[in-house]
Amino acid sequence: TVSTIEHEFSLERRSVRYQKNIKGQLEKLKECVENPKKWSQDKELKDVQDLKSQIQSTENKLRMSERSFQEKRRGSEHKIQRVEDSISRLKDIIQHYQGLNSSWLIFRDPTKAIDYLKEQGYQSIEDIKNKEEEEEEILDKLKKQVGELEKKS
């Protein structure tokens, strides 16, 4: 209160200049107190506990958003890994087929290469190449999705 401040600073015993200086400092202090008070009223905060509660709520929302983002990212990364593995497997099949096919030219036995394709679930090398193209397109889409997710965060 004013009487406490007067007693604390012994304003009645000080010079006018000192009192004006103190008055200026008190007015600045009053502004500093009123600005947060007005802000808290604008935000409809009744007390500091309301502010703490609002901060906690915002932090929780932020954590949930971050967790959701990480889960989406992990899911996309898992899908990317799966597609990359599939593409790698298809390339291995093509390479093995080409090896069998070139040995066919030497040994005149085309059935080994064809049987190998059938064992892998394909009827022709074109089927594998088409599947590889599809997987490459899926991979590109997944990588774009991850890029968009990262831009949003």
N, C-alpha and C positions, 0 to 999 in steps of 0.2 A: 504494500500500500504506500501511499504518498508519505504518510508520517514515518513509516519505517525507512523509506528512502531518505527523507529529510534527516532523520536521526543518524542513519548510517553514514551519510556524507557530510553531516553537520553543515547544511547549506546556510543556516542563519549566520554562521561564523566565517563564511568564505566570501571572497570578492565577487562582485557582479559578473566579472568576466568568467570566473570559474563556474559560477552558477549558470551562465548562458551556455558554456561548453557542456556542462552536465545535462542541461535541458535539451540541447541538440542531440546528444548521445541517447537520451531517453526517448526522444521522438523517433530516432532511427530504430531503436529497439522496439518501439511500439509498432512501427511499420513492419518490421520483421515478424512480429508476433501476429499482426492482423492479416498479413498475406496468407500464411498457412491456414489461419483460422477461416478466412474467406474461402480458400481452396477446399478445405474439409467440409464446409457447409455446402458448397457447390456440388461436391461429390456425395452429399447426404451422409456424411460420416458423423456419428454422434460422439465418438471418442477414439482414442488411440487403438483400443481393442478392435474397433470396426476396421480401422486401417490395416492392422496386422492380419485380421481375418481376410480382408480383400487381397492383401499381398500373398497370403498363403494360398488362397483360391487360385490366383493368377499363376503362382509357381506350380501348383498341381496341374493346372491346364497345360502349362508349358511342358512339364515332365511327360504328361500323357501324349501330347503332340509329338514330342521327341521320340518316345517309345514307339508310337504308331509309325512314325517315319522310319525308324530303324527296322521295325518288323517288315514293313513294305520293301525296304531296301534289301534286307536279308532274303526275303522271298524272291525278289527279282534276281539277286545275285545267285541264288540257288538255281533258279530257272536257267539263267545264263550258263552256269556251270554244266547243267544237265544237257543243254543244247550243244555246248562246245564239246562235251564228251561224245555226244551222238555224231557230230560232224567228224570228230577224230576217228571214231569207229568206222564211219562210212569211208573215210579216206584210206584207212587200213584195209578195208574190204576191197576197195578199188585197186590198191597197190598189190595186194595178194592175188587178186584176179589177174591183173596184168602180168604178174610173175608166172602164174599158172598158164596163162594164155601164151606167153612167150615160150614157155617150155613145151607147149603144144606144138608150136612151129618146129621145134627140134625133134620131139618124139612122135608127132602126128597123132596125138590123143586129145581131142578137144573136150572130152567129157569131164575131165578133172576140173577145168575152170567153170563149166556150166553147173556141175554138181556142187561145187563150192558156193556159187551164187544161190542155188536153191537151198542149201543148208543154212544160209544166212537169211533166208526169207525173201529173196528177190528172184525175179524171172530173167532179168537182163541187166547189163551194166547201165543201160539208160535209166532203169528204175532207180538204181542207186544214185546216179548223178542227179536225177530229178529230186529225190529225197534230200540229197545234200543241198541243192538249191533252196528247197523249202526251209530246211533247217537254218541256212544262212540268212534268209529273210526274217525268220522268227528271231534269230540272234540280233539282227539289226534293230528290230522293233523293241526288243527287250532293253538293249543298250540305250535307245532313245528314251524309253520310259524312265530308266534310272537317271539319265541326264536331266529329264524334266523334274523328277522328284528332287534332285539335288538343287536345281534352280529355285524351286519353291521354298526350300528350307532356309 
